[in-house]
Structure formats: C-alpha cells, structure tokens
Amino acid sequence: MSDPSDLSAILNAFTGVRVLVVGDVMLDRFVTGGIERISPDDSNPVVRVEREDAMAGGAANVACNIASLGARADLIGVVGDDDAASRLKAMMFDAIRVTARFVTESGRATTEKIRVFGDGRQIVRTDRESRTPLAETTVRATMSGLKSVVGDADAVMVSDYAKGVVTADLWAQVVDWAKASGKPVIVDPKGADFSAYRGATVLTPNARELAMATGAPVATDTEVETAALDVMKSASIGAMVVTRGRDGLSIISGSNAAVHIGTLARDAVDVSGAGDTVAAALACALASGAELVDAAQLANAAAGVVVSKVGTATPHASEVLAALSGTDVKITTLIPALERIQHWRDQGQSVAFTNGCFDLVHPGHVSLLNQARAAADRLVVGLNTDASVRGLKGEGRPIQNETARAAVLASMGAVDMVIPFAEETPMGLIESIRPDVLVKGADYTVDQVVGGAFVESYGGRIVLAELAPGESSTGLVSRIGDLNRQAGE
C-alpha cells in the first residue's frame, strides 16, 4: 500500500476530474435535542427539540462528497414537486463544483429520511418515499439527461437506493458507455441481486449487503473474499470494495490477492452517509487513474473523517490526509474549519480567536496564546500568509514560510486550529467564525482591535492579553541582523 505522500498526489489530481453521479437523491433531516423525561403514554423518551438541520442525501450526498474532495460532479436524479424537493434543489444550486439536473415527477414524494437524536444518540428514524415505479416520461427524461452529459465524464458513479431511478435500461446505457470509453463505473448497490450490475468496474456493498446477495457468511476476511469472488464471477463484476464497519474494508479483485484495511475512524459519532463517502472517494480516485488499492485507502480515510461528524457530512482533502498520517488536522482552510467549529459549539464549547504573523515564535507569543486559550474552551488562530506578511512587514519577511509557522503553532497545546489567510486583516475570518472571544495584545486598545465592534455586536467579548516585556519578532530580526553585521566586521 502507498504512503501518505503518494496518496496526496492522487488527491491533488481530483481537481481535474469530472464524475457523473446518477441514482436516487433524497433529503436527510436531523432533529437533535435533549431527553427530558420518559413519556407516560408509551415509555419512550421525550426529546426536547433544540435544533433541526437538513442535508443532501443518497446520490446528492455522493455528489457533495465528490465536490468536497476537489472534483466536479454532474448529478442526475428524480424528485417530486414538494417542499423536500425545493430544499434539495436549493442546496444543490448553492453547492460548489456540483451541477444538478433534477427530473421532477408531479405527485411523487421526494425521498426524505428524518433522524431524531436525543442526548447524542439516535432515538428513531422516519422515512417518506414513493414506492411506485417512475412514470415512463420520467424514465425517458432521466435517460436523456444521462446521455447529454456522460461524454464529459471521467467516471460514472451509480448510487442505487432502490427508489426507482436505476432501471435496467439506464444500467444498460451506462455499461455501453463504459465499454466504449474504457472508463470506470462504480456502483453503491442495493438489493439481493448483484447481477443487476453486470459489467460494473467496482461494487461497494457493505458486509450485510454482501451477505444478503450471496447467502454466505461474511464474518472473517476469508469469508468476505469467498463471498465476493463468487458473486463477482457469476455477475461479471470487476472488483469489490466491501465496507465492514469497525473492521475497515476489503478490496477483492480477480487478478490480485485480496487486501484488508483497518478502519481509521477514531470516534464514530454518526455513520450516516459513510457508504456514500467511500463510493465518492473511490470514484474520484479511479477517475484520476489511481490503482484500486490506493483508491480504497483514500476512501477508507475519507470514511473515517465523516463518521466523526454529525449527519451526512462530507470530507475535505486536508482532513483525509491528516487521517492517513494519523495526526489531528489543526492546519486547515475555512470551510472545514467552520464545520469543526460548529461541532464544538454543538457540544457547548466556546471559541476564542486571535491572529498574527507569528514569525519566529517567542515567549511573548506563547504568553498570548496561553491567555487566549484560557479565555475559552477552544482557540482558533488566524495566520497571515507569506504574501500578507510581506505586505505588512516589508521585503525580507517573514523569516519562516507559512508552512513552518503553521506547523509551529499547530504543535502547541494551547492551539486547536490554525487557518492561514491572505488578506491584510482577519476581518473575513472573524465574520465567518463569529468567535465568542476575540483576543489581541494589550498594545492595542479595544477600539483598535480589528473585528472588535462586530464581535461585541452579537454579545462576544474582547480580551487584551498582557504583554511579555521586551519580546517581539521584529526585535529578534533586528538583533539577528546586528549579530550578522558584527560577525562580518
């Protein structure tokens, strides 16, 4: 198996990849709250609703996963003419790198799953869906949409939730394209008859689905291999990547020995959508030309990221690389940062923010960061990029590049997250994060702190940290220059 640096190159190649996603789209809703008491009527827990969220599910979640990993996704699916469809369309319209083509069938219910969580555990799930076959006009419109975009795809991802979109005719069209183009078709299957996917490049069932399709035991590595090879042979399927929960995943192909990869998930919070993530990452990697085992390593790491989040979440490339290297991802960009910050807040934690160049970290910086961390449960540090440091300090600065400066900050126990920013001021970060506490050195006054008025406008507070006497990066640079001059005399 490849090391993280090789897999990083594959991840970087995702930006040039386009994946066509076709299948059953749905809206996933999450209702969360605390359990106050047990109902006297039926002895069930009573959840006090504190928050409701809606996310793209099914094939739509696969498309969002593909986009979050850096590739482009074309999505084709069927919806009704209801509120769930409107919400799903709005989500896809706002999604970056996703182009959605929805076929609307009047009178049909858009598939919707509602999960209710109380005190951090799922209490119940309710489903809304139509079980009648799609109208013939809907089938024709879906086929037309597929034909219009498949020629631009580097791979096709079929997300089958058995809701009616993946018909025999649609599958035949996908297989014909694959044979003509030599490009991969990845399928997340449903049902007990895997022969419906005859000719697929890779199937991604979970262990339970494989057991249902074969009637064979799948508790051990050997049993998984045997069951997968049997169905691959009978259904002319090229390979399988079987997801096995806490046992990781297994890669079985006819030409190579099976490979089994342990899970990288540390703390599974919610497994919703993990299968979508595996399928999406596999599709991106295979579309970029990666070998199957490398693609599966990336998919396994991506799944480990999303199960640590609540809901049908998506992974980002930086998070996947951190999972592969076995480190906590502290250095990140804004979008994954906001997801993690929201998770902290969902747990009742407060967030402090400070910023700076942090060139040649010294005791004064350490004191500032410790005071900032003491002011809240979590500390986010905005770090000026090299270009913005030069704009502030002049040519010759920074002494250390932003990668080195970020690594030093991330190594410090007081720091929970580092976000590099290229702007002259951190105002954009502050407006996005909305910190509970904004921290700056006491050489500023409250009215001089960038973002101070904004933070106070919603009830946040400003902390001016005490300065360590005689400590500054500019002073250090000056002393280094003096020493160099003395050495040259």
C-alpha positions as CSV (number, residue, x, y, z in Angstrom):
1,M,0.0,0.0,0.0
2,S,1.1,3.6,-0.7
3,D,2.3,6.1,1.9
4,P,0.5,9.4,2.5
5,S,2.8,11.4,0.2
6,D,1.8,9.2,-2.8
7,L,-1.8,9.4,-1.9
8,S,-1.5,13.2,-1.6
9,A,-0.6,13.3,-5.2
10,I,-3.7,11.4,-6.1
11,L,-5.9,13.7,-4.0
12,N,-4.3,16.7,-5.8
13,A,-5.3,15.2,-9.1
14,F,-9.0,15.3,-8.1
15,T,-9.2,18.9,-9.2
16,G,-9.0,17.8,-12.8
17,V,-11.7,15.1,-12.5
18,R,-15.3,15.0,-13.5
19,V,-17.7,12.3,-12.2
20,L,-21.2,11.7,-13.3
21,V,-23.5,10.7,-10.4
22,V,-26.8,9.1,-11.3
23,G,-29.2,7.5,-8.8
24,D,-31.7,8.1,-6.0
25,V,-31.5,11.5,-4.4
26,M,-33.0,12.3,-1.0
27,L,-33.2,14.9,1.7
28,D,-31.7,13.9,5.1
29,R,-33.1,15.8,8.1
30,F,-31.6,15.7,11.6
31,V,-33.6,16.7,14.7
32,T,-31.5,17.0,17.8
33,G,-32.2,17.8,21.4
34,G,-32.0,16.6,25.0
35,I,-34.1,13.9,26.6
36,E,-36.0,15.5,29.5
37,R,-38.2,12.5,30.5
38,I,-39.9,9.3,29.6
39,S,-43.4,9.5,28.1
40,P,-46.0,8.1,30.4
41,D,-48.1,7.0,27.4
42,D,-45.6,4.6,25.8
43,S,-42.4,4.6,27.9
44,N,-40.5,6.2,25.1
45,P,-38.0,9.1,25.6
46,V,-39.3,12.6,25.1
47,V,-36.8,14.7,23.1
48,R,-36.8,18.4,23.6
49,V,-36.0,19.7,20.1
50,E,-33.1,22.2,20.1
51,R,-32.0,22.1,16.5
52,E,-33.1,20.9,13.1
53,D,-30.8,20.5,10.1
54,A,-31.3,19.3,6.5
55,M,-28.6,17.8,4.3
56,A,-28.4,16.3,0.9
57,G,-28.7,12.5,1.0
58,G,-28.3,9.5,-1.3
59,A,-26.9,10.3,-4.7
60,A,-27.0,14.0,-3.9
61,N,-24.7,13.3,-0.9
62,V,-22.3,11.4,-3.1
63,A,-22.1,14.4,-5.4
64,C,-21.4,16.7,-2.5
65,N,-18.7,14.3,-1.3
66,I,-17.1,14.3,-4.7
67,A,-17.1,18.1,-4.7
68,S,-15.7,18.5,-1.2
69,L,-12.8,16.3,-2.2
70,G,-12.0,18.7,-5.0
71,A,-13.5,17.1,-8.1
72,R,-16.5,18.2,-10.2
73,A,-19.8,16.3,-10.1
74,D,-22.7,16.1,-12.5
75,L,-25.8,14.9,-10.7
76,I,-28.9,13.3,-12.3
77,G,-31.8,12.3,-10.1
78,V,-35.6,12.4,-9.7
79,V,-37.6,14.5,-7.2
80,G,-41.3,15.3,-6.5
81,D,-42.9,18.7,-6.5
82,D,-42.8,19.1,-2.7
83,D,-41.0,21.1,0.0
84,A,-38.3,18.5,0.3
85,A,-37.5,18.9,-3.4
86,S,-37.3,22.6,-3.1
87,R,-34.9,22.4,-0.3
88,L,-32.8,19.8,-2.1
89,K,-32.7,21.9,-5.3
90,A,-31.6,25.0,-3.3
91,M,-28.8,23.0,-1.6
92,M,-27.5,21.7,-5.0
93,F,-27.8,25.2,-6.5
94,D,-25.5,26.6,-3.8
95,A,-23.1,23.6,-3.9
96,I,-19.7,24.5,-5.4
97,R,-18.5,22.2,-8.2
98,V,-21.9,20.4,-8.4
99,T,-24.2,20.7,-11.5
100,A,-27.5,19.1,-10.7
101,R,-30.1,18.0,-13.3
102,F,-33.3,17.0,-11.5
103,V,-36.3,15.4,-13.2
104,T,-39.5,16.4,-11.4
105,E,-42.4,14.0,-11.3
106,S,-45.6,15.7,-10.2
107,G,-47.4,14.0,-7.3
108,R,-44.3,11.9,-6.3
109,A,-42.9,12.3,-2.8
110,T,-39.2,13.2,-2.7
111,T,-37.4,10.6,-0.6
112,E,-36.9,12.1,2.9
113,K,-35.2,10.5,5.9
114,I,-35.7,12.1,9.4
115,R,-33.4,11.1,12.2
116,V,-34.2,12.1,15.7
117,F,-31.3,12.3,18.2
118,G,-31.6,12.7,21.9
119,D,-28.6,13.2,24.2
120,G,-26.3,12.3,21.4
121,R,-27.9,9.0,20.3
122,Q,-30.4,8.2,17.6
123,I,-33.8,7.6,19.0
124,V,-35.8,6.9,15.8
125,R,-35.8,7.3,12.0
126,T,-38.8,8.1,9.9
127,D,-39.0,7.8,6.1
128,R,-41.1,9.5,3.5
129,E,-40.9,8.0,0.0
130,S,-42.9,6.8,-3.1
131,R,-42.7,3.0,-3.8
132,T,-44.5,3.1,-7.1
133,P,-42.4,2.8,-10.3
134,L,-41.3,6.0,-12.1
135,A,-43.6,7.3,-14.8
136,E,-42.5,6.4,-18.3
137,T,-42.0,10.1,-19.1
138,T,-39.7,10.4,-16.0
139,V,-37.6,7.4,-17.1
140,R,-37.2,8.9,-20.6
141,A,-36.2,12.3,-19.2
142,T,-33.7,10.7,-16.9
143,M,-32.1,8.7,-19.8
144,S,-32.0,11.9,-21.9
145,G,-30.2,13.7,-19.1
146,L,-27.7,10.8,-18.7
147,K,-26.9,10.8,-22.4
148,S,-26.4,14.6,-22.5
149,V,-23.5,14.6,-20.0
150,V,-22.0,11.2,-19.9
151,G,-19.5,12.0,-22.7
152,D,-17.8,14.6,-20.4
153,A,-17.3,12.2,-17.5
154,D,-14.1,10.6,-16.4
155,A,-16.2,8.0,-14.4
156,V,-19.8,7.2,-13.6
157,M,-20.9,6.7,-10.0
158,V,-24.3,4.9,-9.7
159,S,-25.9,5.4,-6.3
160,D,-28.8,2.9,-6.1
161,Y,-31.1,3.2,-3.1
162,A,-33.8,1.1,-4.8
163,K,-36.1,4.1,-5.2
164,G,-36.7,3.5,-8.9
165,V,-34.1,5.6,-10.8
166,V,-31.6,2.8,-11.6
167,T,-33.6,0.8,-14.1
168,A,-32.4,-2.0,-16.4
169,D,-32.4,0.4,-19.4
170,L,-30.5,3.0,-17.6
171,W,-27.9,0.5,-16.4
172,A,-27.5,-0.8,-20.0
173,Q,-26.8,2.7,-21.2
174,V,-24.1,3.2,-18.5
175,V,-22.4,-0.2,-19.4
176,D,-22.5,0.7,-23.1
177,W,-20.8,4.0,-22.4
178,A,-18.2,2.3,-20.2
179,K,-17.3,-0.3,-22.8
180,A,-17.0,2.4,-25.5
181,S,-14.9,4.8,-23.4
182,G,-12.9,2.4,-21.3
183,K,-13.8,4.5,-18.2
184,P,-14.8,3.1,-14.8
185,V,-18.3,2.6,-13.4
186,I,-18.6,2.4,-9.6
187,V,-21.8,1.2,-8.0
188,D,-23.1,1.5,-4.5
189,P,-25.7,-1.3,-4.7
190,K,-29.0,-2.2,-3.1
191,G,-31.0,-5.4,-3.0
192,A,-30.0,-9.1,-3.1
193,D,-29.4,-9.4,-6.8
194,F,-26.0,-8.1,-7.7
195,S,-26.4,-9.5,-11.3
196,A,-28.4,-6.3,-11.9
197,Y,-25.0,-4.6,-12.1
198,R,-23.4,-6.9,-14.6
199,G,-20.3,-5.3,-16.1
200,A,-19.6,-2.9,-13.3
201,T,-16.0,-1.9,-12.7
202,V,-16.3,-1.9,-8.9
203,L,-19.2,-2.6,-6.5
204,T,-19.1,-1.1,-2.9
205,P,-21.5,-3.1,-0.8
206,N,-21.3,-3.3,3.0
207,A,-20.8,-6.6,4.6
208,R,-24.6,-7.0,5.4
209,E,-25.5,-6.4,1.7
210,L,-22.9,-8.9,0.5
211,A,-24.3,-11.5,2.9
212,M,-27.8,-10.8,1.6
213,A,-26.7,-11.1,-2.0
214,T,-24.8,-14.4,-1.6
215,G,-26.4,-16.1,1.4
216,A,-22.9,-16.7,2.7
217,P,-21.2,-15.8,6.0
218,V,-19.0,-12.7,5.9
219,A,-17.6,-12.5,9.5
220,T,-14.0,-13.1,8.6
221,D,-11.5,-11.9,5.9
222,T,-11.7,-15.3,4.2
223,E,-15.5,-15.4,4.2
224,V,-15.7,-11.9,2.7
225,E,-13.2,-12.9,0.0
226,T,-15.1,-16.1,-0.8
227,A,-18.5,-14.5,-1.0
228,A,-17.2,-11.5,-3.1
229,L,-15.4,-13.7,-5.6
230,D,-18.4,-15.9,-6.0
231,V,-20.7,-13.0,-6.9
232,M,-18.1,-11.3,-9.0
233,K,-17.7,-14.4,-11.1
234,S,-21.4,-15.0,-11.5
235,A,-22.3,-11.4,-12.3
236,S,-19.2,-10.4,-14.3
237,I,-18.1,-7.7,-11.9
238,G,-14.6,-6.4,-12.0
239,A,-13.9,-5.9,-8.3
240,M,-15.5,-5.2,-4.9
241,V,-14.7,-2.9,-2.1
242,V,-16.6,-4.2,0.9
243,T,-17.1,-1.9,3.8
244,R,-17.1,-3.7,7.2
245,G,-17.7,-1.0,9.9
246,R,-15.2,-1.3,12.7
247,D,-13.3,-4.0,10.7
248,G,-12.4,-1.4,7.9
249,L,-12.8,-2.5,4.4
250,S,-11.7,-5.3,2.0
251,I,-10.6,-5.0,-1.6
252,I,-11.2,-8.0,-3.8
253,S,-10.4,-8.3,-7.4
254,G,-10.0,-11.3,-9.7
255,S,-6.4,-10.6,-10.7
256,N,-4.8,-9.7,-7.3
257,A,-4.7,-11.0,-3.8
258,A,-7.4,-9.6,-1.5
259,V,-6.3,-6.6,0.7
260,H,-7.9,-5.8,4.0
261,I,-7.5,-2.3,5.5
262,G,-8.3,-1.5,9.1
263,T,-10.6,1.4,9.9
264,L,-9.1,4.8,10.5
265,A,-12.1,6.1,12.4
266,R,-11.2,7.2,15.9
267,D,-14.5,8.2,17.5
268,A,-17.6,7.3,15.4
269,V,-20.2,9.9,16.1
270,D,-22.6,9.2,13.2
271,V,-22.2,6.6,10.4
272,S,-24.9,8.2,8.2
273,G,-23.6,8.6,4.7
274,A,-20.3,6.8,5.3
275,G,-21.0,4.4,2.4
276,D,-21.7,7.4,0.1
277,T,-18.3,8.8,1.1
278,V,-16.5,5.5,0.3
279,A,-18.2,5.4,-3.1
280,A,-17.4,9.1,-3.9
281,A,-13.7,8.8,-3.0
282,L,-13.3,5.6,-5.0
283,A,-14.9,7.2,-8.0
284,C,-12.7,10.3,-7.8
285,A,-9.5,8.2,-7.4
286,L,-10.3,5.7,-10.2
287,A,-11.3,8.6,-12.5
288,S,-7.9,10.2,-11.9
289,G,-6.2,6.9,-12.9
290,A,-5.3,5.6,-9.4
291,E,-4.9,1.9,-8.7
292,L,-7.8,0.2,-6.8
293,V,-5.9,-0.4,-3.6
294,D,-4.7,3.3,-3.5
295,A,-8.3,4.4,-4.2
296,A,-9.6,2.2,-1.4
297,Q,-7.0,3.6,1.1
298,L,-8.2,7.1,0.3
299,A,-11.9,6.0,0.6
300,N,-11.2,4.4,3.9
301,A,-9.6,7.6,5.3
302,A,-12.4,9.7,3.9
303,A,-15.0,7.5,5.6
304,G,-13.0,7.8,8.9
305,V,-13.4,11.6,8.7
306,V,-17.1,11.7,8.1
307,V,-18.1,9.2,10.8
308,S,-16.6,11.6,13.3
309,K,-19.1,14.3,12.3
310,V,-22.8,14.5,12.8
311,G,-25.1,13.9,9.9
312,T,-24.4,13.1,6.2
313,A,-21.2,15.1,6.3
314,T,-18.5,15.5,3.7
315,P,-14.7,15.1,4.0
316,H,-12.1,17.7,2.8
317,A,-8.8,16.8,1.3
318,S,-6.8,18.2,4.3
319,E,-8.9,16.1,6.7
320,V,-8.3,12.9,4.6
321,L,-4.5,13.5,4.5
322,A,-4.5,14.0,8.3
323,A,-6.4,10.8,8.8
324,L,-3.9,8.9,6.6
325,S,-0.9,10.3,8.5
326,G,-2.6,9.5,11.8
327,T,-2.5,13.2,13.0
328,D,-5.1,15.6,14.1
329,V,-5.8,18.2,11.4
330,K,-5.2,21.6,13.0
331,I,-4.0,23.5,10.0
332,T,-7.0,23.9,7.7
333,T,-9.0,26.1,5.4
334,L,-12.2,28.0,6.2
335,I,-14.9,25.6,5.1
336,P,-13.7,22.5,7.0
337,A,-12.8,24.8,9.9
338,L,-16.4,26.1,10.1
339,E,-17.7,22.5,10.2
340,R,-15.5,21.6,13.1
341,I,-16.2,24.9,15.0
342,Q,-19.9,24.1,14.7
343,H,-19.3,20.6,16.1
344,W,-17.5,22.2,19.1
345,R,-20.5,24.6,19.6
346,D,-22.9,21.7,19.4
347,Q,-21.0,20.3,22.4
348,G,-21.5,23.5,24.3
349,Q,-17.9,24.7,23.8
350,S,-16.9,28.4,23.4
351,V,-14.4,29.6,20.8
352,A,-11.7,32.2,21.1
353,F,-9.9,33.8,18.1
354,T,-6.6,35.6,17.7
355,N,-4.4,36.3,14.8
356,G,-0.9,37.4,13.7
357,C,2.2,36.7,11.6
358,F,3.9,34.6,14.3
359,D,7.2,34.9,12.6
360,L,10.0,33.5,14.9
361,V,7.7,32.4,17.7
362,H,9.0,33.7,21.1
363,P,7.8,33.8,24.7
364,G,5.6,36.7,24.1
365,H,3.6,34.7,21.5
366,V,3.4,31.7,23.9
367,S,2.0,34.0,26.6
368,L,-0.6,35.5,24.2
369,L,-1.7,32.1,23.0
370,N,-2.0,30.7,26.6
371,Q,-4.0,33.7,27.7
372,A,-6.3,33.3,24.6
373,R,-6.8,29.6,25.3
374,A,-7.7,30.3,28.9
375,A,-10.5,32.7,27.8
376,A,-12.5,29.9,26.0
377,D,-12.8,26.2,25.5
378,R,-11.2,26.3,22.0
379,L,-8.6,28.6,20.4
380,V,-8.6,29.3,16.6
381,V,-5.5,31.2,15.3
382,G,-5.6,33.2,12.1
383,L,-2.2,33.1,10.5
384,N,-1.0,35.7,7.9
385,T,0.2,34.0,4.7
386,D,3.7,34.9,3.4
387,A,2.3,37.4,0.9
388,S,0.3,39.2,3.5
389,V,3.3,39.3,5.9
390,R,5.4,40.9,3.2
391,G,2.6,43.5,2.7
392,L,2.7,44.3,6.5
393,K,6.4,43.9,7.3
394,G,8.2,44.6,4.0
395,E,10.5,42.5,1.9
396,G,12.7,40.1,3.7
397,R,9.8,39.0,5.9
398,P,8.7,36.5,7.0
399,I,11.8,34.8,8.1
400,Q,10.0,31.4,8.2
401,N,7.5,30.5,5.5
402,E,3.8,30.0,6.3
403,T,4.1,26.2,6.3
404,A,6.8,26.3,9.0
405,R,4.9,28.9,11.0
406,A,1.7,27.0,10.9
407,A,3.4,23.8,12.0
408,V,5.0,25.5,15.0
409,L,1.6,26.9,16.0
410,A,-0.2,23.6,15.5
411,S,2.3,21.8,17.7
412,M,1.3,24.0,20.7
413,G,-1.2,22.6,23.1
414,A,-3.0,25.9,23.5
415,V,-3.9,26.0,19.8
416,D,-6.8,24.0,18.5
417,M,-6.9,25.2,14.9
418,V,-4.7,27.3,12.5
419,I,-6.3,29.0,9.5
420,P,-3.9,30.8,7.1
421,F,-5.4,33.9,5.5
422,A,-4.1,36.1,2.6
423,E,-6.0,39.3,3.4
424,E,-4.4,42.3,5.1
425,T,-6.7,41.9,8.1
426,P,-8.6,38.8,9.6
427,M,-12.0,40.5,9.3
428,G,-13.3,37.9,6.8
429,L,-12.4,35.1,9.2
430,I,-13.9,36.9,12.2
431,E,-17.2,37.4,10.4
432,S,-17.3,33.8,9.3
433,I,-16.3,32.3,12.7
434,R,-18.1,34.7,14.9
435,P,-15.9,34.0,17.9
436,D,-17.2,34.2,21.4
437,V,-13.9,35.8,22.5
438,L,-11.6,38.0,20.4
439,V,-8.0,38.2,21.8
440,K,-5.3,40.7,21.0
441,G,-2.2,42.0,22.7
442,A,-2.5,44.9,25.3
443,D,-0.5,47.1,23.0
444,Y,-3.9,47.7,21.3
445,T,-6.9,49.4,22.7
446,V,-10.4,47.9,22.3
447,D,-11.4,50.3,19.6
448,Q,-8.3,49.4,17.6
449,V,-8.9,45.7,17.5
450,V,-10.0,44.6,14.0
451,G,-13.4,43.0,14.3
452,G,-13.9,44.2,17.8
453,A,-17.1,46.1,17.2
454,F,-18.5,43.2,15.2
455,V,-17.8,40.7,17.9
456,E,-19.3,43.0,20.6
457,S,-22.4,43.5,18.4
458,Y,-23.6,39.9,19.0
459,G,-22.5,39.7,22.6
460,G,-19.0,38.5,22.2
461,R,-16.2,40.0,24.3
462,I,-12.7,41.4,23.7
463,V,-9.7,40.3,25.8
464,L,-6.5,42.3,25.7
465,A,-3.7,39.9,26.7
466,E,-0.8,41.1,28.9
467,L,2.4,41.5,27.0
468,A,5.7,39.8,27.8
469,P,8.2,42.6,28.3
470,G,10.8,43.0,25.5
471,E,9.5,40.2,23.3
472,S,8.8,40.8,19.6
473,S,9.6,39.1,16.3
474,T,10.7,42.5,14.8
475,G,13.1,42.9,17.8
476,L,14.5,39.4,17.2
477,V,15.1,40.0,13.5
478,S,16.8,43.3,14.3
479,R,19.1,41.5,16.9
480,I,19.9,38.8,14.4
481,G,20.8,41.4,11.8
482,D,23.1,43.2,14.3
483,L,24.8,39.9,15.2
484,N,25.4,39.1,11.5
485,R,26.9,42.5,10.9
486,Q,29.2,42.1,13.9
487,A,30.3,38.7,12.6
488,G,31.2,40.2,9.2
489,E,33.2,43.1,10.6
